[in-house]
Amino acid sequence: MKADVAFRAFVGGIGVGKSWIGAFDLIRRSKPGRLYMVVAPTYSMLQDATLRSFETLAREMDLIEEAKLSAPPSIKLTNGAEVLFRSADDPERLRGPNLSGIWMDEASLMGPSVFLILIGCLREGGEQGWLSATFTPKGKSHWTYETFATGRPDTALFHARTRDNPFLPPAFAQTLANQYTSHLAAQELEGLFIDAGGALFKREWFSVIDRQPQMIGRVRGWDLAGTPKDEHRVSHDPDYSVGVLLGKTVDRGYVVLDVRRKRGSPKEIESLVRATAEADGPGVHVVLEQEPGSSGVEVVDHYRREVLAGFVFHGERSTGSKSDRALPLAAMSEGGAVKLLRGGWNRDFLDEVEVFPFGRHDDQIDAMSLAFGRLAGKKTGRSEAPTILVSGPAWASPSIHGINSAGSGGFAVGPCRQGASNGRCRPQAKGSAPASRGMLRPSSGGVRHPVRHGVLGARDGEARDFGSAGLDAASDATDAGSDDAERSRSAAD
């Protein structure tokens, strides 16, 4: 980055080598005995990426005289220059030192106050210091665009695309592009500053249809709000609890069939979720986001045992940002594969979609992403009702007509004989009366069971026959056990 200006930025796509360039630039420009600083958005990012990149390059160049990698880390180069490594977790703590140069790594993930504080430190030895920033762009409304890309005095901007890096795997950029919308690919792979509006979705991607096509699966995804509506504060605009019903068509497209939104107390939301499940019918999966920690486990467990007893239910652990979780859905939507069934909710839905993730609310997108992940993923299978939650008296091991327990961990095909002891199912003897179809033997607790012929109804022990609904992935049968294990781990922590 050659330029005789005080403030320079290198902006580029993912994997273009921004951190390597930032580290090399500082090493090349360092002066004997001077003090420099490297700043990353968080300490974990500093330790895992920025510091590692700098140390690796400096060692390859044989330019490290002394390295202190414990907190707070620093490296002394062979020319006597010292480099401090700090995070921007608390920008005010960056004040104080007189510096000759600064490298801001992943600058677009920091606030503008970090930049303003740091440039006030560039005064070592009575000389004007320099600052270099490396980052992936975050839109034209972001401070990095205003600072480096609008022609301000004493600034310069350099640019590169992901595919410009010859050391990446040959198909790396294209593999990512296949998962991104064209808008996001322009930002993340081309390294371009893109207008914020509609960063992930565009209103025109979603056509509205008047008739529901034939479906091969339906999932209702719920995103629960944490704060009920405050009727006494007009300016208060809390999130909604939202349930989005998404269907998968026979031609592998998707249709948003219905959206339920409500602000209310936890009891009111529970009543809405239950009533909606009853209206949707037993063939619809219900999926709820499980927040991190023990509280998230408890909420999912409560809905499993109390609110949605008798319905197909899944708790999904959230990973990554909201935008990351919405990317597969956005890519599918851009191709016109996601449609809306005409309804009174259409306008509110589209208003939220076109400003995501920059809008005030994102509840409908979160709920739809949950439903899409379940429908598009392996766990959906070919059936609309592969797993059933049994509440009240629980079941020591799955024992359904055609699916019997084979010890503690597996399943064996064969009917179950009623009256088995110790909560286990024994194969029915030849010539004996068949067990009631779909009935299970109770023990204690509550789990979900794979079902082929018999499905329990809303009340304990009530059997209903939905025919050959199909069998979901065997992993679903262990979901409840996994949640119990998660609860135990959380309690231990």
N, C-alpha and C positions, 0 to 999 in steps of 0.2 A: 504494500500500500504506500506508494511513493507520492507524497503531496506535501508541500510546504505550508500546511495549515495546522491550527491547534487541535481541531476536533475532526476525527475521521471515523467512518463507519464502513464495515464490510458486511454486506447483506447477501444472503444466499439461501438456497434450498437446503433441505435436510441432507446431511451427509456430504456436503460440498467441501468440508474441511475448515470450517470457520474457526474452531478452537485451535487447530494447528497453526493457522495463519496468525491468529492473535498472539499465540505464544512465540512464534518465530519473530514477529514484528517487535515485540518487547525485547527479546534477547538481542536482536540486531541493533536496536536503537539505545540500548543501555549504555550509560557512561560510568567510568570508574568511580567508585565510592558514592554513587547517588542512590536515592531511595525511590522505589517504585511500589505500586500496589495493583493487585489483581482482584477483581470483585465478581462474584457470582450471585445469582438471586437468593439461593439458600445455602446453608452450610453443607447439606448433603450433596447438592449439585457441585459445590466447590470441591468437596472431597472426592466424589465419585468420578467427576469428569474434568473440570478445569485444572485442578492441581495435578491430577494424573497426566493430563496432556502436556502440561508445561514441564513437569519433572522428567517425563519420558524423552521429550525432545532435547532438553538441556543435557541429559546424560548421554544421549546419542551423539551430541556435539562435544561431549567431554568438557562442559563448561560449568559444572557444579563444584564449588569448593566446599560448601557445607550445606546440609539440608536438615531442617527441623520440621518434621511432618506431623508432630503432635500439635494439638490446639494451643495457641494460634500458630498455624504453620508459617514458615518463611524459608527462603532459599537464598544463599549467598553465591553469586557467580564468581568465576575465577578473576574477573576484572575488578572485583571488590564491590560491585553493585549489589544491593540487597533488595529482595522482592518480598513484600508482605502479601498474604492471601487472606481475604476477608469475605464475609457474606453480607448481603444487603437485608438480612432479616430485620435489623434495626438500623435504618439509615443514619440516625443521629450519632451512632457510635462510630461512624466513618470520619467524623470531623476530627481535626487536630494535626495530623502529620503534614509536614511540608514535603511535597512530592515532585519528582521530575517527570513522571509519566504514570498513566493509569490504563489498564485494560479492563473494560467491562465485557464479560462473557455472557451471552444470552441476555443482552441488554433489554430486549423487548419484553422480557418477563419481570423487569424492574419498573418501578414508578419513576416519573420525571424528577421527583425530589432527590433521588439517588444521584442522578446526573448533575443537578444543580449544586448539591453538597460537594461532590467530588471535584468539580472544576474549580471550586474555591480553594482546593488544597494544592493546586499546581503552581507553586511559588518557590521551590527549593533553590537556594543560592541566589535569590534575587532574579531568577530567570523564569520566563513563561514556560510552563510545562505543557505536555501534550496528553490527549486522551484518545484512545482507540476503542471502538465498540464493535462487537461481532454479534449478529443475531439473525433470526428468521423474521421476516416482516409480519406485522400484525394489523395491517390496514392503514388507510390514509387518515383515519381519525386518531391514530396512536401518536404519542409524543415523539417517537423515533422518526416518524415520517416528517413531522413539523421541524424537527431539529436538523436532520441530515439530508432530507430530500427536497427541500423547498428553496435552496439557493441562499441560505443564510450566510453571512460573512464568516470567514475562518472555519468553514466546514467543507468536507468532501465526502462523496459516497462512491463505493466500489461494489460491484455486483457480480454474482456467478450463479449458475443453475446446477441442480443436482447432477444432471447428466454430464456436466463439464468435468467432473472428477473421474479420471481414468482408473482410479484404484478401487472403485466400487464394483460389486458384482455386476455383470453385464445387464441383467434384467431387473436390477434393484429399483430404478426409477419407474419403470413400466409396471412393476408389481404393485408399487404404492399407488400409481395413477389409476389402476384398475379398481382400487378401493375408495378413491377420493371423488368428490364432485369436481367438475372442471374448474369451478371457482376456487375450491380449496387447493387443487393441484397447482393452479397459477401462483398461489401464495407459498405453499409448502415445498414445491418442487422447482418452480421457475424463479422463486425468490422475488416476486413482484408485490408491490403495495397495492392491495385491492380494496375498493370501497367496502365499508363494513356492512351495509344493508344486504341482507340475504346471504350472509357468509357461507351458510351450509345449505339452506333451502331457498327455493324461489316459489312464489305463489302460483305461477303458471304451470309448474310441474304437475299439479294435482287437478286432474279433470274430475268433474262431478257427474255421477251416473244416477239414473232414476230407479233402476231395478237391481236387486242383489243377484249376482251370478252364482253359479254352483260352486260350493265351497268344499274343500277337502280338510279344512281345519280352522278353528277359531280360538283366539286367546284374548282374554281381557287383562290388560296390564294396568296396575294401580300405582300411582305415585301419591303418597300420603303427605299432606302438609303438616308442618310442625306447630303452626300457630293458628288458632281459631280466629274468626273475624271479630274485631273490636268495634262494636256498634257505636261507641262513644267518640271515636277518633276518625273524623272524616278523611283525613290525609293518610290514614293507615291503609295499606294495600297489601294484605298478606297473601300468601300463596293459596291456591286451591288444592283440594284433594281431587284427583282426576282419575277416572277409569276409562281407558280407550279400548274398544272392542275392534280387533283387527282380524280379518279373515284372509285365508290363502285360497286362491282360486284353482280350478283344475288346470289352467294354463300357466300356473306358477306365478301369477300376479298377486297383488295384495289390494284389499279394499278396507278402508276405515269405515266400519259399519255404524258406530255409535260412540258418543263421548258423553260421559257423566261428570259434572263438575259441581263441587259444593265447598263452601266454607262453613265449618261448624265444629262442635265439640267432638272429642274422640268417640263418645257414644253415638252421636249423630252420624259420624262417618262410618262407624261399624254397621249401623242400621242400613245406610246407603249401600255399602259393599255387599251385605247379605241380601238385601232386596234385589240388587242388580244381578247377583249370581242366580237367584231364583228366577228372575225374568229371562236371563240368558239361557238357562237350562243346563242339565247335567253334562251335555256334550262339550261345554266350553271350559277350557283351562283358565284358571285364575292365577296370575303371577304378581307377586308383591316384592318390591325392592327391599332387601335386608341391609340396613345401615350397619357400619362397622361397630364392633364391640358387643358387649353382653346385652345392652339395651336393644340392639337390632335383633338379636336372637330371641329375646323375650317377646318382642312385638310379633315376629313371624310365628312363634310358637302359640301365642294367644290367638292369632287369626286362624291358625291351623286347627286348634283344639276347640275353640269357642265360637268364632264368628263364621267360619266356612266349613263347619262339620258336614261331611257328606258330599262335598264338592271337590273337583280336581283342583289341587292347590300346589303352588310352588313358591318357595322363597328364593330370590336371586340375590346373591352377594354382589354388591356394586364394586366395580373396579374401573380405574381410569376416570377421566373427567367426563362431564355430561356431553361435551362435544365429541370426545372420542367414542363414547357409546352410541352416539347418533350417526356416526360416519357411515356404517354399512347401510342404514336406512336412507340416508341422504343420497348415497350412490345409486340405490335402487330407485328412488323417487325421481332422480334426474332423467332416467331413461323412460319415464312415463309408466312405470310398472306399479305405482301406488295410486289408487283412485279413492274418491270419497263418495259415499252413499248420501244422496241429498237429504239434508236435515237442518233443523234450526241451529245446530251447533257449528255449521260449516264456516260461517264468517269469523267467529272468535278463533276457531282453529287456524284458519289461514292467516289471520292477523298475527298470531303468535309465531307461526312457522316462518314468516318472511323476515322476522327480526332476530330469530334464534342464531347464536347464543347471546345476543346483545340486549334483548328485551328484558322488561321487568319480570315477566313470567316465562317459565319453561316447563311447566308441569305436564302439559299435553304431549310435548316432545319426549319427555322422560318416560311417560307411561307408554307411548307408542313404541319407543325404542325397546322397552322391556318386552312388549308383546311381540315385536318383530324378532327379537333375539330368540324367543321361545319357538316361534313358528318356523323361522329359517334354520334353526340349529338342529342338532341331532336328536335332542330330547323330545322333539315334537312327534317324530315317528309318523305313522300313517293314520293314526286314530285320533278322534277328538276327545276320547275319554279313557286314556290308558291307565291312569292311577287315581285311586279314590282314597280320601281321608276318612278314617273311621274314628269317631270320637267316643267320649264316655268310657265305658269299659274297653280296655285295649286288647291287643292281640299279641301273644307271646311269639308267634311265628305265622307267616302267611299261610292260610289253609283255605283255598277256594276250590270249587268244583273244577277240576282239571289242573290245579296248581297247588301242590302240597309242599310242606316244609321238608327239606332234606337236611336235617341237622340244623345248626345255628347259622349257616351262611349261604345255603343254596336252595334250589327248588327242584322238585322231582314231579314228573307228570303222573297224574292218577287222582281219582276222586278221594275226598276226605270222608272218613267214617265218623259220625257224630259220637260224642261220649269219650273221645280220646282223653287220656289223663295227662296231667302235668302241662297242659296247654299245648301239647304237640299233636300233630295229626298223624294217624296211622292209616296205611292203605286199607281200603274197604275189602273185606273178605268176599270171595266169590259167593254169589247166591244171596247175599244179605241185602237188605233194603237200601236203596241209594240215599245218600245224604241230601238234605234240602239244598236245592240249587242256590249257590251264592252265599250260603250261611257260613260264618266263621266262628271259631271257638274263642270266647273272650278270656283274657287274663287280667292285665292291668296296664295303664298307660295309654298310648295311642300312636299308631303308625299308619302309613299309607301302603296300599297293596296293589301289585299289578293285578289286573282283572281281565279275564277273557269272556266268561259267560255271565257271572253274577256280579251285581253292583249293589252295595249297600245304599239305602236311601238316607233321608235326612235324619231319621231317628235310629238309635242303636238297635242293631239286630234286624232291621226291616230290610228284606231283600227285594230288589227289583231287577227284572231281566231286561237288559238292553240288547240282547243278541250278541253276536260276535263283534264286539267293538274293536278288537285288535289288541295287541300287547305293546306297551311302550318300552323304551330302553330299560334294561334291567337296572341301570344305575338309579332310576327314580325310586326304586323300592328301598334304596338305602338312604334316601334324603333325610328322613326323620332321624335315623341313627346318626347321620352326620351332624345334624343340628344339635342332637344331644351331646355329641362329642365336643362341638363348638362351645356349647354352654359350659361344659366342664372345664375346657381350656380357659374360657373367659373368667370363670370363677376362681381358677387357680391363679390367673394373672392378678 
